[in-house]
Amino acid sequence: MNKVLKLLVLLPAVLFLVTGIRWLVAPAGVAPEFGVVLGHGVGLSSQVGDMSGFFLTLGICMLVALVTGRRTWYYPPVLLLSITALGRIVAWLFHDATLAVDLIAPEVVVSIILLVASRRLPDEA
């Protein structure tokens, strides 16, 4: 069971790392996947910096959690994903944004997987 759980953490971690690298290398290719129109100047700098930082942090923390077996490394990605899902819901409720269920669902599912992993996989007592 733990091997399956490790795989369920590893797969999105790699996906997040690849997405973060794509934001750094070819933002025009990845932006449409998130419904984002790339800005110019400082706006583009913010988009690339924020999005690459977000996804690379997710992937790195998840990999560090798997490699070190330390529970605390699971919590930053849980917070990032959960707050992002909450932010999307707030944007829908109060700012006339489209309800992005296709983006919210994976954020919630991966958060739950990470919470389960934080209880089952750590090496610490």
N, CA, C and O atoms as CSV, one atom per row, in Angstrom:
chain,resi,resn,atom,element,x,y,z
A,1,MET,N,N,0.817,-1.205,0.000
A,1,MET,CA,C,0.000,0.000,0.000
A,1,MET,C,C,0.856,1.262,0.000
A,1,MET,O,O,0.552,2.227,-0.701
A,2,ASN,N,N,1.944,1.248,0.803
A,2,ASN,CA,C,2.804,2.422,0.855
A,2,ASN,C,C,3.497,2.690,-0.479
A,2,ASN,O,O,3.760,3.844,-0.814
A,3,LYS,N,N,3.795,1.636,-1.244
A,3,LYS,CA,C,4.411,1.828,-2.558
A,3,LYS,C,C,3.445,2.547,-3.498
A,3,LYS,O,O,3.858,3.416,-4.266
A,4,VAL,N,N,2.182,2.193,-3.441
A,4,VAL,CA,C,1.168,2.867,-4.262
A,4,VAL,C,C,1.049,4.312,-3.840
A,4,VAL,O,O,0.964,5.200,-4.688
A,5,LEU,N,N,1.040,4.561,-2.542
A,5,LEU,CA,C,0.936,5.926,-2.031
A,5,LEU,C,C,2.150,6.755,-2.440
A,5,LEU,O,O,2.012,7.924,-2.799
A,6,LYS,N,N,3.326,6.162,-2.388
A,6,LYS,CA,C,4.532,6.870,-2.837
A,6,LYS,C,C,4.430,7.230,-4.318
A,6,LYS,O,O,4.836,8.318,-4.726
A,7,LEU,N,N,3.898,6.331,-5.106
A,7,LEU,CA,C,3.708,6.603,-6.529
A,7,LEU,C,C,2.685,7.724,-6.739
A,7,LEU,O,O,2.840,8.560,-7.629
A,8,LEU,N,N,1.641,7.728,-5.910
A,8,LEU,CA,C,0.615,8.775,-6.004
A,8,LEU,C,C,1.148,10.146,-5.590
A,8,LEU,O,O,0.572,11.171,-5.952
A,9,VAL,N,N,2.233,10.166,-4.839
A,9,VAL,CA,C,2.904,11.427,-4.503
A,9,VAL,C,C,3.929,11.772,-5.585
A,9,VAL,O,O,4.055,12.929,-5.985
A,10,LEU,N,N,4.651,10.766,-6.048
A,10,LEU,CA,C,5.709,10.994,-7.029
A,10,LEU,C,C,5.177,11.522,-8.360
A,10,LEU,O,O,5.753,12.452,-8.926
A,11,LEU,N,N,4.099,10.950,-8.862
A,11,LEU,CA,C,3.587,11.359,-10.178
A,11,LEU,C,C,3.217,12.835,-10.244
A,11,LEU,O,O,3.679,13.528,-11.151
A,12,PRO,N,N,2.396,13.348,-9.316
A,12,PRO,CA,C,2.114,14.787,-9.397
A,12,PRO,C,C,3.344,15.642,-9.105
A,12,PRO,O,O,3.462,16.748,-9.632
A,13,ALA,N,N,4.266,15.142,-8.267
A,13,ALA,CA,C,5.488,15.910,-8.001
A,13,ALA,C,C,6.261,16.135,-9.299
A,13,ALA,O,O,6.709,17.248,-9.578
A,14,VAL,N,N,6.412,15.090,-10.079
A,14,VAL,CA,C,7.118,15.205,-11.365
A,14,VAL,C,C,6.335,16.112,-12.310
A,14,VAL,O,O,6.924,16.943,-13.001
A,15,LEU,N,N,5.024,15.961,-12.344
A,15,LEU,CA,C,4.189,16.828,-13.187
A,15,LEU,C,C,4.345,18.290,-12.787
A,15,LEU,O,O,4.450,19.161,-13.650
A,16,PHE,N,N,4.361,18.566,-11.485
A,16,PHE,CA,C,4.535,19.944,-11.023
A,16,PHE,C,C,5.905,20.486,-11.410
A,16,PHE,O,O,6.023,21.640,-11.823
A,17,LEU,N,N,6.937,19.664,-11.279
A,17,LEU,CA,C,8.280,20.098,-11.677
A,17,LEU,C,C,8.340,20.405,-13.164
A,17,LEU,O,O,8.902,21.424,-13.568
A,18,VAL,N,N,7.773,19.543,-13.968
A,18,VAL,CA,C,7.765,19.769,-15.419
A,18,VAL,C,C,6.987,21.038,-15.752
A,18,VAL,O,O,7.413,21.819,-16.603
A,19,THR,N,N,5.865,21.249,-15.098
A,19,THR,CA,C,5.069,22.449,-15.343
A,19,THR,C,C,5.851,23.694,-14.943
A,19,THR,O,O,5.831,24.694,-15.661
A,20,GLY,N,N,6.542,23.643,-13.804
A,20,GLY,CA,C,7.355,24.782,-13.372
A,20,GLY,C,C,8.469,25.096,-14.354
A,20,GLY,O,O,8.737,26.260,-14.648
A,21,ILE,N,N,9.112,24.062,-14.856
A,21,ILE,CA,C,10.174,24.257,-15.844
A,21,ILE,C,C,9.593,24.815,-17.132
A,21,ILE,O,O,10.201,25.676,-17.769
A,22,ARG,N,N,8.425,24.331,-17.516
A,22,ARG,CA,C,7.772,24.866,-18.726
A,22,ARG,C,C,7.480,26.352,-18.572
A,22,ARG,O,O,7.627,27.113,-19.528
A,23,TRP,N,N,7.065,26.775,-17.373
A,23,TRP,CA,C,6.827,28.207,-17.149
A,23,TRP,C,C,8.112,28.999,-17.322
A,23,TRP,O,O,8.074,30.135,-17.795
A,24,LEU,N,N,9.247,28.424,-16.948
A,24,LEU,CA,C,10.524,29.122,-17.099
A,24,LEU,C,C,11.001,29.148,-18.545
A,24,LEU,O,O,11.534,30.154,-19.010
A,25,VAL,N,N,10.808,28.039,-19.252
A,25,VAL,CA,C,11.395,27.867,-20.579
A,25,VAL,C,C,10.470,28.314,-21.704
A,25,VAL,O,O,10.918,28.951,-22.658
A,26,ALA,N,N,9.180,27.986,-21.602
A,26,ALA,CA,C,8.245,28.269,-22.705
A,26,ALA,C,C,6.864,28.633,-22.139
A,26,ALA,O,O,5.916,27.861,-22.282
A,27,PRO,N,N,6.749,29.797,-21.502
A,27,PRO,CA,C,5.481,30.161,-20.876
A,27,PRO,C,C,4.310,30.255,-21.854
A,27,PRO,O,O,3.165,30.015,-21.468
A,28,ALA,N,N,4.579,30.596,-23.096
A,28,ALA,CA,C,3.491,30.704,-24.075
A,28,ALA,C,C,2.829,29.350,-24.332
A,28,ALA,O,O,1.659,29.294,-24.710
A,29,GLY,N,N,3.560,28.277,-24.131
A,29,GLY,CA,C,2.997,26.948,-24.341
A,29,GLY,C,C,2.174,26.436,-23.176
A,29,GLY,O,O,1.239,25.659,-23.370
A,30,VAL,N,N,2.512,26.863,-21.967
A,30,VAL,CA,C,1.824,26.346,-20.786
A,30,VAL,C,C,0.698,27.275,-20.322
A,30,VAL,O,O,-0.262,26.809,-19.708
A,31,ALA,N,N,0.794,28.543,-20.594
A,31,ALA,CA,C,-0.211,29.511,-20.119
A,31,ALA,C,C,-1.637,29.154,-20.527
A,31,ALA,O,O,-2.536,29.229,-19.690
A,32,PRO,N,N,-1.881,28.766,-21.784
A,32,PRO,CA,C,-3.261,28.438,-22.169
A,32,PRO,C,C,-3.871,27.275,-21.390
A,32,PRO,O,O,-5.092,27.196,-21.256
A,33,GLU,N,N,-3.036,26.373,-20.876
A,33,GLU,CA,C,-3.542,25.255,-20.079
A,33,GLU,C,C,-4.205,25.739,-18.793
A,33,GLU,O,O,-5.006,25.024,-18.192
A,34,PHE,N,N,-3.870,26.946,-18.379
A,34,PHE,CA,C,-4.433,27.542,-17.172
A,34,PHE,C,C,-5.375,28.701,-17.492
A,34,PHE,O,O,-5.796,29.430,-16.594
A,35,GLY,N,N,-5.702,28.868,-18.767
A,35,GLY,CA,C,-6.588,29.950,-19.162
A,35,GLY,C,C,-5.952,31.316,-19.001
A,35,GLY,O,O,-6.653,32.309,-18.807
A,36,VAL,N,N,-4.636,31.376,-19.081
A,36,VAL,CA,C,-3.900,32.613,-18.839
A,36,VAL,C,C,-3.416,33.200,-20.159
A,36,VAL,O,O,-2.870,32.496,-21.008
A,37,VAL,N,N,-3.626,34.489,-20.312
A,37,VAL,CA,C,-3.062,35.238,-21.426
A,37,VAL,C,C,-1.814,35.920,-20.882
A,37,VAL,O,O,-1.876,36.646,-19.889
A,38,LEU,N,N,-0.695,35.687,-21.530
A,38,LEU,CA,C,0.554,36.251,-21.030
A,38,LEU,C,C,0.550,37.765,-21.141
A,38,LEU,O,O,0.094,38.335,-22.131
A,39,GLY,N,N,1.067,38.399,-20.104
A,39,GLY,CA,C,1.180,39.853,-20.083
A,39,GLY,C,C,2.456,40.299,-20.757
A,39,GLY,O,O,3.091,39.545,-21.495
A,40,HIS,N,N,2.817,41.531,-20.492
A,40,HIS,CA,C,4.039,42.113,-21.048
A,40,HIS,C,C,4.795,42.786,-19.912
A,40,HIS,O,O,4.209,43.116,-18.881
A,41,GLY,N,N,6.079,42.987,-20.096
A,41,GLY,CA,C,6.874,43.717,-19.119
A,41,GLY,C,C,6.836,43.068,-17.746
A,41,GLY,O,O,7.079,41.870,-17.600
A,42,VAL,N,N,6.523,43.891,-16.732
A,42,VAL,CA,C,6.507,43.409,-15.355
A,42,VAL,C,C,5.406,42.372,-15.151
A,42,VAL,O,O,5.560,41.461,-14.338
A,43,GLY,N,N,4.301,42.500,-15.877
A,43,GLY,CA,C,3.229,41.504,-15.768
A,43,GLY,C,C,3.704,40.128,-16.188
A,43,GLY,O,O,3.408,39.136,-15.523
A,44,LEU,N,N,4.442,40.062,-17.293
A,44,LEU,CA,C,4.991,38.785,-17.749
A,44,LEU,C,C,6.008,38.255,-16.749
A,44,LEU,O,O,6.047,37.058,-16.467
A,45,SER,N,N,6.829,39.151,-16.214
A,45,SER,CA,C,7.803,38.756,-15.205
A,45,SER,C,C,7.105,38.148,-13.988
A,45,SER,O,O,7.548,37.130,-13.457
A,46,SER,N,N,6.021,38.773,-13.555
A,46,SER,CA,C,5.262,38.259,-12.405
A,46,SER,C,C,4.635,36.911,-12.720
A,46,SER,O,O,4.677,35.997,-11.896
A,47,GLN,N,N,4.057,36.781,-13.906
A,47,GLN,CA,C,3.432,35.508,-14.271
A,47,GLN,C,C,4.457,34.373,-14.285
A,47,GLN,O,O,4.237,33.323,-13.681
A,48,VAL,N,N,5.565,34.588,-14.969
A,48,VAL,CA,C,6.583,33.539,-15.082
A,48,VAL,C,C,7.195,33.257,-13.713
A,48,VAL,O,O,7.348,32.096,-13.333
A,49,GLY,N,N,7.542,34.294,-12.977
A,49,GLY,CA,C,8.149,34.105,-11.664
A,49,GLY,C,C,7.220,33.422,-10.679
A,49,GLY,O,O,7.612,32.472,-10.001
A,50,ASP,N,N,5.979,33.908,-10.599
A,50,ASP,CA,C,5.024,33.346,-9.639
A,50,ASP,C,C,4.634,31.918,-9.993
A,50,ASP,O,O,4.624,31.043,-9.127
A,51,MET,N,N,4.316,31.682,-11.250
A,51,MET,CA,C,3.855,30.353,-11.648
A,51,MET,C,C,4.978,29.324,-11.585
A,51,MET,O,O,4.762,28.203,-11.126
A,52,SER,N,N,6.174,29.692,-12.040
A,52,SER,CA,C,7.280,28.730,-11.958
A,52,SER,C,C,7.625,28.465,-10.496
A,52,SER,O,O,7.878,27.321,-10.117
A,53,GLY,N,N,7.638,29.504,-9.681
A,53,GLY,CA,C,7.922,29.332,-8.257
A,53,GLY,C,C,6.898,28.448,-7.574
A,53,GLY,O,O,7.253,27.594,-6.761
A,54,PHE,N,N,5.625,28.647,-7.900
A,54,PHE,CA,C,4.539,27.863,-7.324
A,54,PHE,C,C,4.724,26.379,-7.645
A,54,PHE,O,O,4.727,25.539,-6.745
A,55,PHE,N,N,4.877,26.067,-8.918
A,55,PHE,CA,C,4.950,24.662,-9.328
A,55,PHE,C,C,6.267,23.996,-8.929
A,55,PHE,O,O,6.278,22.825,-8.548
A,56,LEU,N,N,7.361,24.725,-9.014
A,56,LEU,CA,C,8.634,24.136,-8.602
A,56,LEU,C,C,8.659,23.890,-7.094
A,56,LEU,O,O,9.201,22.881,-6.642
A,57,THR,N,N,8.084,24.793,-6.321
A,57,THR,CA,C,8.008,24.583,-4.868
A,57,THR,C,C,7.165,23.359,-4.546
A,57,THR,O,O,7.544,22.552,-3.697
A,58,LEU,N,N,6.029,23.213,-5.213
A,58,LEU,CA,C,5.198,22.025,-5.004
A,58,LEU,C,C,5.999,20.751,-5.250
A,58,LEU,O,O,6.069,19.873,-4.389
A,59,GLY,N,N,6.597,20.662,-6.425
A,59,GLY,CA,C,7.320,19.451,-6.806
A,59,GLY,C,C,8.512,19.169,-5.920
A,59,GLY,O,O,8.734,18.026,-5.522
A,60,ILE,N,N,9.286,20.201,-5.605
A,60,ILE,CA,C,10.481,20.014,-4.780
A,60,ILE,C,C,10.102,19.558,-3.373
A,60,ILE,O,O,10.701,18.623,-2.842
A,61,CYS,N,N,9.113,20.212,-2.769
A,61,CYS,CA,C,8.702,19.811,-1.413
A,61,CYS,C,C,8.202,18.371,-1.390
A,61,CYS,O,O,8.501,17.622,-0.460
A,62,MET,N,N,7.451,17.990,-2.400
A,62,MET,CA,C,6.927,16.624,-2.445
A,62,MET,C,C,8.063,15.610,-2.602
A,62,MET,O,O,8.046,14.558,-1.963
A,63,LEU,N,N,9.032,15.918,-3.435
A,63,LEU,CA,C,10.166,15.007,-3.600
A,63,LEU,C,C,11.019,14.941,-2.337
A,63,LEU,O,O,11.479,13.868,-1.949
A,64,VAL,N,N,11.226,16.085,-1.701
A,64,VAL,CA,C,11.998,16.090,-0.455
A,64,VAL,C,C,11.273,15.267,0.609
A,64,VAL,O,O,11.913,14.556,1.383
A,65,ALA,N,N,9.952,15.359,0.653
A,65,ALA,CA,C,9.172,14.561,1.608
A,65,ALA,C,C,9.394,13.071,1.367
A,65,ALA,O,O,9.589,12.304,2.310
A,66,LEU,N,N,9.363,12.671,0.107
A,66,LEU,CA,C,9.564,11.252,-0.212
A,66,LEU,C,C,10.978,10.786,0.111
A,66,LEU,O,O,11.164,9.696,0.654
A,67,VAL,N,N,11.969,11.597,-0.216
A,67,VAL,CA,C,13.366,11.204,-0.040
A,67,VAL,C,C,13.772,11.203,1.430
A,67,VAL,O,O,14.452,10.284,1.888
A,68,THR,N,N,13.357,12.231,2.172
A,68,THR,CA,C,13.797,12.345,3.570
A,68,THR,C,C,12.915,11.577,4.538
A,68,THR,O,O,13.352,11.228,5.634
A,69,GLY,N,N,11.673,11.310,4.142
A,69,GLY,CA,C,10.742,10.662,5.054
A,69,GLY,C,C,10.286,11.569,6.185
A,69,GLY,O,O,9.820,11.090,7.218
A,70,ARG,N,N,10.418,12.895,5.992
A,70,ARG,CA,C,10.027,13.850,7.033
A,70,ARG,C,C,8.649,14.413,6.736
A,70,ARG,O,O,8.403,14.968,5.666
A,71,ARG,N,N,7.772,14.261,7.685
A,71,ARG,CA,C,6.368,14.659,7.580
A,71,ARG,C,C,6.202,16.141,7.224
A,71,ARG,O,O,5.320,16.485,6.437
A,72,THR,N,N,7.017,17.003,7.778
A,72,THR,CA,C,6.826,18.450,7.609
A,72,THR,C,C,6.902,18.903,6.149
A,72,THR,O,O,6.333,19.938,5.800
A,73,TRP,N,N,7.587,18.155,5.301
A,73,TRP,CA,C,7.712,18.552,3.897
A,73,TRP,C,C,6.420,18.372,3.107
A,73,TRP,O,O,6.288,18.927,2.016
A,74,TYR,N,N,5.474,17.617,3.628
A,74,TYR,CA,C,4.192,17.451,2.942
A,74,TYR,C,C,3.292,18.672,3.110
A,74,TYR,O,O,2.438,18.933,2.262
A,75,TYR,N,N,3.474,19.415,4.189
A,75,TYR,CA,C,2.529,20.476,4.511
A,75,TYR,C,C,2.599,21.722,3.614
A,75,TYR,O,O,1.547,22.284,3.310
A,76,PRO,N,N,3.776,22.183,3.174
A,76,PRO,CA,C,3.768,23.330,2.258
A,76,PRO,C,C,2.960,23.086,0.970
A,76,PRO,O,O,2.177,23.951,0.580
A,77,PRO,N,N,3.129,21.925,0.296
A,77,PRO,CA,C,2.305,21.731,-0.896
A,77,PRO,C,C,0.819,21.585,-0.579
A,77,PRO,O,O,-0.023,21.990,-1.380
A,78,VAL,N,N,0.487,21.012,0.576
A,78,VAL,CA,C,-0.925,20.929,0.962
A,78,VAL,C,C,-1.491,22.344,1.104
A,78,VAL,O,O,-2.581,22.635,0.612
A,79,LEU,N,N,-0.748,23.213,1.775
A,79,LEU,CA,C,-1.208,24.600,1.941
A,79,LEU,C,C,-1.333,25.319,0.604
A,79,LEU,O,O,-2.343,25.968,0.334
A,80,LEU,N,N,-0.305,25.201,-0.229
A,80,LEU,CA,C,-0.353,25.874,-1.533
A,80,LEU,C,C,-1.541,25.413,-2.367
A,80,LEU,O,O,-2.266,26.235,-2.928
A,81,LEU,N,N,-1.739,24.114,-2.448
A,81,LEU,CA,C,-2.835,23.585,-3.262
A,81,LEU,C,C,-4.199,23.923,-2.668
A,81,LEU,O,O,-5.117,24.288,-3.402
A,82,SER,N,N,-4.341,23.808,-1.359
A,82,SER,CA,C,-5.627,24.079,-0.717
A,82,SER,C,C,-6.008,25.553,-0.816
A,82,SER,O,O,-7.160,25.885,-1.096
A,83,ILE,N,N,-5.041,26.428,-0.588
A,83,ILE,CA,C,-5.329,27.866,-0.686
A,83,ILE,C,C,-5.611,28.261,-2.126
A,83,ILE,O,O,-6.434,29.141,-2.379
A,84,THR,N,N,-4.941,27.623,-3.063
A,84,THR,CA,C,-5.219,27.890,-4.480
A,84,THR,C,C,-6.644,27.481,-4.824
A,84,THR,O,O,-7.360,28.235,-5.482
A,85,ALA,N,N,-7.064,26.302,-4.390
A,85,ALA,CA,C,-8.444,25.858,-4.643
A,85,ALA,C,C,-9.436,26.819,-3.998
A,85,ALA,O,O,-10.439,27.183,-4.612
A,86,LEU,N,N,-9.159,27.230,-2.767
A,86,LEU,CA,C,-10.031,28.188,-2.089
A,86,LEU,C,C,-10.081,29.513,-2.850
A,86,LEU,O,O,-11.149,30.102,-3.013
A,87,GLY,N,N,-8.930,29.971,-3.308
A,87,GLY,CA,C,-8.872,31.213,-4.083
A,87,GLY,C,C,-9.686,31.137,-5.364
A,87,GLY,O,O,-10.326,32.114,-5.752
A,88,ARG,N,N,-9.669,30.001,-6.015
A,88,ARG,CA,C,-10.465,29.823,-7.236
A,88,ARG,C,C,-11.957,29.895,-6.914
A,88,ARG,O,O,-12.737,30.462,-7.680
A,89,ILE,N,N,-12.347,29.321,-5.787
A,89,ILE,CA,C,-13.756,29.357,-5.387
A,89,ILE,C,C,-14.161,30.784,-5.024
A,89,ILE,O,O,-15.252,31.226,-5.385
A,90,VAL,N,N,-13.305,31.502,-4.323
A,90,VAL,CA,C,-13.575,32.909,-3.997
A,90,VAL,C,C,-13.683,33.737,-5.272
A,90,VAL,O,O,-14.558,34.597,-5.381
A,91,ALA,N,N,-12.807,33.486,-6.227
A,91,ALA,CA,C,-12.863,34.214,-7.503
A,91,ALA,C,C,-14.185,33.966,-8.209
A,91,ALA,O,O,-14.741,34.880,-8.819
A,92,TRP,N,N,-14.691,32.751,-8.135
A,92,TRP,CA,C,-15.986,32.415,-8.740
A,92,TRP,C,C,-17.131,33.080,-7.989
A,92,TRP,O,O,-18.032,33.653,-8.602
A,93,LEU,N,N,-17.097,33.004,-6.659
A,93,LEU,CA,C,-18.188,33.543,-5.854
A,93,LEU,C,C,-18.281,35.074,-5.889
A,93,LEU,O,O,-19.376,35.635,-5.930
A,94,PHE,N,N,-17.128,35.739,-5.871
A,94,PHE,CA,C,-17.140,37.191,-5.665
A,94,PHE,C,C,-16.606,38.026,-6.825
A,94,PHE,O,O,-16.777,39.245,-6.835
A,95,HIS,N,N,-15.966,37.389,-7.797
A,95,HIS,CA,C,-15.302,38.174,-8.841
A,95,HIS,C,C,-15.705,37.776,-10.258
A,95,HIS,O,O,-15.033,38.139,-11.223
A,96,ASP,N,N,-16.788,37.039,-10.380
A,96,ASP,CA,C,-17.339,36.679,-11.683
A,96,ASP,C,C,-16.399,35.818,-12.532
A,96,ASP,O,O,-16.465,35.842,-13.761
A,97,ALA,N,N,-15.533,35.065,-11.876
A,97,ALA,CA,C,-14.663,34.133,-12.605
A,97,ALA,C,C,-15.436,32.851,-12.902
A,97,ALA,O,O,-16.426,32.542,-12.240
A,98,THR,N,N,-14.979,32.128,-13.884
A,98,THR,CA,C,-15.547,30.822,-14.191
A,98,THR,C,C,-15.153,29.850,-13.078
A,98,THR,O,O,-14.019,29.872,-12.599
A,99,LEU,N,N,-16.097,29.000,-12.673
A,99,LEU,CA,C,-15.785,27.979,-11.679
A,99,LEU,C,C,-14.913,26.919,-12.350
A,99,LEU,O,O,-15.388,26.163,-13.198
A,100,ALA,N,N,-13.658,26.869,-11.974
A,100,ALA,CA,C,-12.666,26.014,-12.635
A,100,ALA,C,C,-12.588,24.648,-11.961
A,100,ALA,O,O,-11.572,24.302,-11.357
A,101,VAL,N,N,-13.653,23.885,-12.066
A,101,VAL,CA,C,-13.712,22.570,-11.423
A,101,VAL,C,C,-12.584,21.670,-11.930
A,101,VAL,O,O,-12.034,20.880,-11.162
A,102,ASP,N,N,-12.239,21.779,-13.202
A,102,ASP,CA,C,-11.169,20.948,-13.770
A,102,ASP,C,C,-9.805,21.258,-13.161
A,102,ASP,O,O,-8.897,20.430,-13.231
A,103,LEU,N,N,-9.649,22.433,-12.570
A,103,LEU,CA,C,-8.406,22.776,-11.879
A,103,LEU,C,C,-8.521,22.564,-10.369
A,103,LEU,O,O,-7.550,22.179,-9.717
A,104,ILE,N,N,-9.699,22.813,-9.823
A,104,ILE,CA,C,-9.917,22.666,-8.383
A,104,ILE,C,C,-9.856,21.194,-7.965
A,104,ILE,O,O,-9.241,20.864,-6.951
A,105,ALA,N,N,-10.484,20.318,-8.731
A,105,ALA,CA,C,-10.548,18.898,-8.356
A,105,ALA,C,C,-9.163,18.281,-8.162
A,105,ALA,O,O,-8.934,17.644,-7.134
A,106,PRO,N,N,-8.233,18.439,-9.098
A,106,PRO,CA,C,-6.902,17.860,-8.861
A,106,PRO,C,C,-6.191,18.486,-7.669
A,106,PRO,O,O,-5.444,17.803,-6.969
A,107,GLU,N,N,-6.413,19.781,-7.426
A,107,GLU,CA,C,-5.782,20.429,-6.274
A,107,GLU,C,C,-6.277,19.810,-4.973
A,107,GLU,O,O,-5.499,19.577,-4.048
A,108,VAL,N,N,-7.567,19.548,-4.913
A,108,VAL,CA,C,-8.154,18.935,-3.713
A,108,VAL,C,C,-7.701,17.479,-3.577
A,108,VAL,O,O,-7.331,17.043,-2.487
A,109,VAL,N,N,-7.729,16.734,-4.672
A,109,VAL,CA,C,-7.338,15.318,-4.628
A,109,VAL,C,C,-5.871,15.169,-4.218
A,109,VAL,O,O,-5.550,14.343,-3.365
A,110,VAL,N,N,-4.989,15.955,-4.814
A,110,VAL,CA,C,-3.568,15.856,-4.463
A,110,VAL,C,C,-3.349,16.289,-3.013
A,110,VAL,O,O,-2.518,15.707,-2.315
A,111,SER,N,N,-4.082,17.297,-2.555
A,111,SER,CA,C,-3.975,17.712,-1.144
A,111,SER,C,C,-4.344,16.567,-0.213
A,111,SER,O,O,-3.668,16.333,0.788
A,112,ILE,N,N,-5.403,15.863,-0.537
A,112,ILE,CA,C,-5.828,14.725,0.289
A,112,ILE,C,C,-4.781,13.615,0.258
A,112,ILE,O,O,-4.456,13.033,1.293
A,113,ILE,N,N,-4.256,13.326,-0.928
A,113,ILE,CA,C,-3.196,12.306,-1.047
A,113,ILE,C,C,-1.999,12.689,-0.180
A,113,ILE,O,O,-1.423,11.843,0.504
A,114,LEU,N,N,-1.631,13.964,-0.213
A,114,LEU,CA,C,-0.483,14.422,0.569
A,114,LEU,C,C,-0.751,14.340,2.073
A,114,LEU,O,O,0.143,14.002,2.849
A,115,LEU,N,N,-1.966,14.645,2.476
A,115,LEU,CA,C,-2.304,14.524,3.898
A,115,LEU,C,C,-2.249,13.070,4.357
A,115,LEU,O,O,-1.752,12.773,5.444
A,116,VAL,N,N,-2.757,12.175,3.529
A,116,VAL,CA,C,-2.670,10.740,3.853
A,116,VAL,C,C,-1.207,10.307,3.894
A,116,VAL,O,O,-0.786,9.589,4.802
A,117,ALA,N,N,-0.446,10.748,2.907
A,117,ALA,CA,C,0.978,10.394,2.852
A,117,ALA,C,C,1.720,10.926,4.072
A,117,ALA,O,O,2.624,10.266,4.585
A,118,SER,N,N,1.346,12.109,4.539
A,118,SER,CA,C,2.036,12.679,5.711
A,118,SER,C,C,1.818,11.844,6.960
A,118,SER,O,O,2.612,11.919,7.898
A,119,ARG,N,N,0.777,11.067,6.987
A,119,ARG,CA,C,0.476,10.192,8.132
A,119,ARG,C,C,1.072,8.795,7.963
A,119,ARG,O,O,1.457,8.157,8.943
A,120,ARG,N,N,1.145,8.325,6.728
A,120,ARG,CA,C,1.520,6.916,6.500
A,120,ARG,C,C,2.988,6.720,6.110
A,120,ARG,O,O,3.580,5.692,6.438
A,121,LEU,N,N,3.580,7.695,5.414
A,121,LEU,CA,C,4.891,7.450,4.828
A,121,LEU,C,C,6.097,7.910,5.638
A,121,LEU,O,O,7.184,7.361,5.453
A,122,PRO,N,N,5.958,8.885,6.520
A,122,PRO,CA,C,7.177,9.378,7.189
A,122,PRO,C,C,7.925,8.297,7.965
A,122,PRO,O,O,7.336,7.372,8.524
A,123,ASP,N,N,9.253,8.457,7.973
A,123,ASP,CA,C,10.125,7.541,8.700
A,123,ASP,C,C,10.230,7.913,10.174
A,123,ASP,O,O,10.594,7.087,11.011
A,124,GLU,N,N,9.907,9.170,10.479
A,124,GLU,CA,C,10.064,9.640,11.866
A,124,GLU,C,C,8.986,9.030,12.755
A,124,GLU,O,O,7.896,8.696,12.291
A,125,ALA,N,N,9.301,8.895,14.007
A,125,ALA,CA,C,8.363,8.283,14.963
A,125,ALA,C,C,7.293,9.261,15.397
A,125,ALA,O,O,6.424,8.911,16.196
